[in-house]
Amino acid sequence: MKHLVPAIALLLAGCAAGGPDRPTVDASIPMLRIVADADANRRRPVAVDVVRVADAATARRIGMLDAATWFRERAALHGEAAGRIAIASWEIVAGQSVAVRSLPPVDAPPSATVIFARYGTPGAHRHLLDGTAALDVRLERDGFTVTPLPKEIAP
């Protein structure tokens, strides 16, 4: 018992201090709230990717893709841009809401962050984030919108 108390104290101190294995939250990353309307994508799941890109050339290339092309080629693009691209993915169903507090890191400060949503209807279904601190992503019937998150909800 005499050795147990110091061991527990050290363990708790180590947990509180964090370390190299703990993810860090980059304040420049927008906080997102993704909300799917009741008839989002005509009541079919919506694949959503948030893509962080660390170099301008890759950002321009990815920023010109429509969502259908992105989802078809993302594995190859991710392989080509190893370390310069990070992807966070979800499959959202009608009526679901997801709060995103952090995104995976890239090797350098991101030059662009792009949201892609896979819809069954034609369209770009992409949005380039402009650095706004907190955003509301609304998945609708045939597309999605991105607006600033209301101040009473934003972190």
N, C-alpha and C positions, 0 to 999 in steps of 0.2 A: 504494500500500500504506500510505503514511503517513497518508492520510485515511480509509482503510477501517477501521482499528481503532477510532478514535473514533466513527465512524458506527455500527459494530456495537454498541459499548458504549451509545450513546444509544438505539438500537433496543431492546436488551435491557432497559435501565432503564425505557423507556416501557411495554414489555409487562408488566414486573413491577409497575409502579405502578398499573396499571388505568386507568380513565378513565370518562367518561360512557357509553361504549358497552358496558362490561362489566356483566353482570348482577350484582346484589348478592344475597346470601342473607340473608333476614330470619330472625333467630333465633326469632321467634314462630311461624313456619310449621312445622307438624309434618313430620317426616321420615316417609315412608310406605314400606312394603314391600307391594306388591300381588302376591299369589300365587294362581294359578288351579289348583284341584285338577284331577286327571286327567279328572273328569267334570263340570267346571264348565259350567253352563248346558246340561247334557246334551250336552256335547262340541261346542257351538257357540261362536263368539267372543262375548266380553262387552265391550260398549262401556262404558267407565268415564270419568266426568267428575268432576273435583274442582273445585268452584266456590267461589271466594272472593268475598265480598260486603262492600262497604265501608259500607253504610248499613242501619240497623235495619229500615226499612219494606220494602226489597227483600229483606232476609234473611228476614223473617217470611213474605213471599209465596213465596219460593223454598223455604223450609224446609217448607212445607205441601204441596208438589207431590210426587206419586209419580214414579218414574223414567220411566214411559211418557209422562206429561205433560211432564216436563222435556225429554226428548229430542225430543218433537214441537214444543215451543215455545221451545227454547233460542235459536235465531237471533233471534226477535222479542224475547225477554227481554234478550238481550245488546245488541241495538240500542237498546232503551228505556233501559237502565241504563248507557249508555256511560260508561266510566271507573270506574263503581262496582261492576263485576263483572269477574272474570277467570276463564277456564276453561282447565283443562289436561285434555286428552283422550287416551285410549288405546283400542286395541282389543286385548284380551288373549285369547289362545287357551289351551285346556286345557294344563296343565303349565308355562305360562310364568310367569316371575317378573320384576317390575320394581321397581327401587329409585328412589324419588322423593326427590331432595335439595333441590329448590326448586320453587316454583310461580310463575306469572306475577304481577306486581305489580298492585295496584289503586291508585286515586288517594289513598285514605286508609287508615288502619289497618283491617284487616278486622274486621267485627263478627260474621261467621259464615263457616264453611267447611263445605261439604256435599259428600258423596260420593254420586253416583248411579251405579247399574249397571243396564244394560238386559238384563233376563232375559226368556225366553219364557214364564215363569210369572207369574201375577198376584201382586201385592204392592207395597208402597211402594218397596222396593229403594233406600232412601236412608238415610244416616247423617249426623247432625250431629256434627262433630268438637268435642270439648270442650276443646281446648287442650293435650291430652297431647303431650309432646314428640316421641314416636316411636310410630307405630302400625303394626300388622300387619293388612292387609286381606286376608281369605281369601275368594276367589271359590269358592263351592261349587256343588253340583248345582242347587239351586233358589233360592239367595239368597246373601248374603254376610254375614260377620261382621267386626267391627273390635275388636281387642284391643290392649293395650299391647305394643309390641315387646319381646322379652326383652332384659334389660340387656346380655347378652354380644354382642348384635347391634346394639343402639341406638348412635347416634353419641355 
